[in-house]
Amino acid sequence: MMEYLKAFYDAFLGTLNWTWKSILFEVPWHTNYFWGLIVISLLVWALEIVFPWRKNQGIFRKDFWLDAFYMFFNFFLFAIVISGVYKVLQLFFEEMGITAKSLALIDFTAWPSWAQLFVFFLILDFVQWFTHILLHRYEVLWNFHKVHHSVKEMGFAAHLRYHWMENILYKPLKTFGVMLLGGFEPEQAYIVHFFAIAIGHLNHSNIKITWGPLKYLLNNPVMHLYHHAYNLPSDKRYGVNFGISLSLWDYIFKTDYVPEDSGTVELGFAGEESLPKDFFGQLFYGFRWKKKVG
């Protein structure tokens, strides 16, 4: 037991120290996700201000500050807390003889760096796309995902407005996906992480971008707006446009849907009035089960 407690403490303290050093600029720039997030956020926000798609939205749109808090809570505060849990789980599986290498189907470590990075990006994006579908299809998961879909005016900070339970689901599945293909994270993985932050911010922003012919490859604000649409066709009742960074998976598996691009789509979901409007109310939302009548 002491071994697990020490693993939890060391991981928690290590993540906390790394975050504090990031704030103080004491880590290499390419691993400084704290200031990287701020810089990307300010750049996309500036683009929203200069080139607004929905001109009736204010610079400080509805729930702007709530979403801004979610960004730092999910990306840093919760990451510090949960890091110890992940370390304990890793130690538990290692003692059972299950490691990243033991589950590997293919060893990519001998591949060129660019190929490792490309495969790493594809794996992460596909796993997130698939997990995103699960969040919509199963009610127990959808109850948590409703927090993200409670956004009524899109803006860059809405990207990281999601229930902390989504981290619990996403992280193990992403780790498992990478483990199956060598259990590696390329040295240049920071490129993938910063790209994912930037494209995620843009997809939720108040900017009209379609990427032209590249729309069949890259996700974009027009496509993602319909993911948040209140009204969808009956045959799309579980949702559409589940792509994270890539739209490719939606076009391949026929979950794409962009009927027009006016930007005037009503956002939300049926029954959204039951969702608390404040952070602390949303913190434990999803654990409350409705009693069946009859």
N, C-alpha and C positions, 0 to 999 in steps of 0.2 A: 504493500500500500504506500509506503514512504517513497518508493521509486516513482510511483505515479504522481504523487503530490509534488515531488521535486521537479518532474517533467513539466507539470502544469505551471508551477511557479516560474521556472526558468523561461518557458516559452512566453508566458504573460509578461514577465519583466523585460525579456529581450525585445518583444514587439513594442512595448511601451517606450523603452530607451531608444529604439530605432526611430519611432515616430517623433520623439522629442529632438533627436539629433537632426531629423529631416527639417523640422521647424527652424532649427538654428543653423541650417545650411552646412551641417557637419558630415553629410553623406555625399557620395558621388552624385552629380546632377542627374544621371540617367536612372538612378534608383530613388530619386526624391519625388515620390508620388504625391506628397503633401502640396508642395509648391507647384508641381506639375499640374495637379488638379485645379489649383487656383488660376494659373496662367491660362490653361485651356478654357476654363469657365469664363474668365474675363474677355478673352478673344471672341468666343461665340456670343456672349452677351452683347459685346460691342457691335457685332454683325447684326444681331436682332434689332438693336437700336437704330442702326443706319439703314438696314434693309428689311423693315418689318413686313411680314407676309399678311398677317391680320392686323391692319392698322388701327382697329378699335381697341386692341390690347394696350394696356399701359406698360411703361418700362418696368415698373414693379407690378407685374400681373397678379391675378388672384393666387393666393397661397405661395407667393414668391419666397417669403422668408421661411415658411414651413419646409419648402423643398430644399432651400439652401441648408437648413439645419440637417435634413435627411442626408444630404451629400456627405457631410462630415461625420455624422453618426454612423452611417453604413460603411463608409470607406475607411474610417479610422477608429472611432470609439468602440464600435461593436467588434471590429477586427482584433483589437487589443484583448477584449474579453474572451473571444472565442478561440484565440490562438492556442491557449492552454488546453482546451478541450480537444482540438485537433491533434496536438502533440501527444496527449494521453492515448487517443485512439491509434495513432501511428505506432506508439510503443506497444500497445496491446496486440496489434496485428503482427508486428515484428517478432514478438515472443511466440506467436503461433506459426512462425515461419513464412508469413506472407509479407513480401516486400514489393517495391516497385518493379524490380527486375524479375521477380518470380512469376509475375503475371504477364510479362511482356510477350506479345505475339511476334513482333518484329523489332530488331535492334537498329535504331536510327543513328546511334552515336557515331558511326563511321561515315555518315553522309556529310556532304559539304554543309557549311553553316547556313547558307541561304535556304537549302532544302529542308534542314531541320526546322528552321524558323517558319517556313511555309506550311509544313505538315502540322507543326504545333498550333499555328493559327487556325488551320482548317478543322483540326480535332476540337479545339476549344469552342469554335463558333458553332459547329454542328451539334455538339453536346448541349450547348446553351439553347440552340434552336429547339431541339427535341425536348429539353426540360421545360422550356417555355410553353410548349404544347401541353405537357402534362399539367402545368399550372392552370390551364384553361379547361382542360377536359375533366378533371376530377374535383368534385366539390370541396373535399377536405383541403386541397391545395388552392383552389380558386378563392376560398374564404380569406386566405392570406394575400393573394395576388390582387384582391379588390382594392387594397390600399394604393397600389400603383395606378389602377384604373379610376381612382377617384379624382384624378386631375381634371379640372374643368377648362383650364386655359394652358396650352402647351408652351413650354419654355425650356431652356437648356437644363435647368436644375431638376426638372421632372424626371430626368434620366435616372437619378439615384434615389428617387422617392419610392421605396418599396419596404415591405414588412421584413423585419430581421429574420424571420423563419425562411425566407427565400435563400439567404446565405447558407442556412443549414442544409438546404436541399442542393443548391448549385455546386457548392465547393466539393463535396464528396463525389458527385457525378463527374465533375470536370477532372478531378484527381484520378478517378477510376479510368476515364477515357484515355488520359495521358499514360497511365500505368500499362494499359493494354498494348500501347505502341512504344514501349521502350522505357517508360517511366522517366522521361527526360524533360528538362526545361532548358532550351538553348540559352547560350550566354547572352544573346541579343533579345531575350524575351521581353525586355522593357519596351522594345519597338511595338510589339503586339499589344501590350497593356496600354501604352499611351495612345495608340491608334484606336483601340476599343473605346477609350474614354472620349476621344475626339468625335468619333463617328456616332457614339451614343448621345452625346450632347447635341450634335447637329440634328440627329433624327427626331429629337424632342423639341427642337428650337422653333421659334417663330420666324423661320426663314424658308422661302420656297426654293428648294433644290431638288432636281430630279436626276442629275448626273447624265442626262441624255441617254445614249445607247448603253452606258454603263449601269443603268438602273436595273438591268437583269442580273447584275453581279453585286452591286453595292446597295445596301439599304439606304433610304433617304427620307426626309421629313414628310413628303407627300404620301409616300407609301405607309409610313408609320402612323400618320394621323388617322388612317382608316383602321389601324389596329386598335385605336382608342375610341372608335366611333360607337355611339350609343345604339344606333339602328343599323342592323346588318341583315342581309337576306336570310331566309329561314334555313337554307342549306349551309349557312356559315355560322350556325348558332354558337359554335365553340370558339369562334374568332377567326381572324385572318392575319396575314403578314406577320408571322412570328419571328422573322429574322432579327438577329442582333446586329452584327456588322454587315453580314452578307444577306442579300435578298435571294441569292442563288437557290437556297434550299426551298423557299416558298414557290419559286417558279418550277422547280423540278417536281415537287410533291403536290402541286396544284392547290396551294393554300394562299395564293396571291389574290388580291382584290383591290383595284384602284379604278373605280368607275368615272371619277372626275377629279379635278385638282383646284377647286375654288378656295379650299381652306376654310369653308364655312360649316364644316361638319360638327354636329353636336357631339360632345364627348361624355363619357360616363358609362353607366350600366344600370339595368333595371334593379330597383331596390337600393340604390345608392344612398337614399335618405337615412338608412339605418346605420351607415358608417359614421363613426365619430369624426369630427372635423379637426380635432387637435391631435398633436403628436402622442401624448400620453394615453389618450383614448384609443388611438390606433395601435399602440404598443402591444396590447394584449388582445386586439381584435382577431378573430379567427379561431379562438379557443372556445367561443361560446356556441353551443349547439342548440338549434331550435327543437323544441319538443314537438313530436308528431301528434297530430290531433286524431283521435279515434283509435 
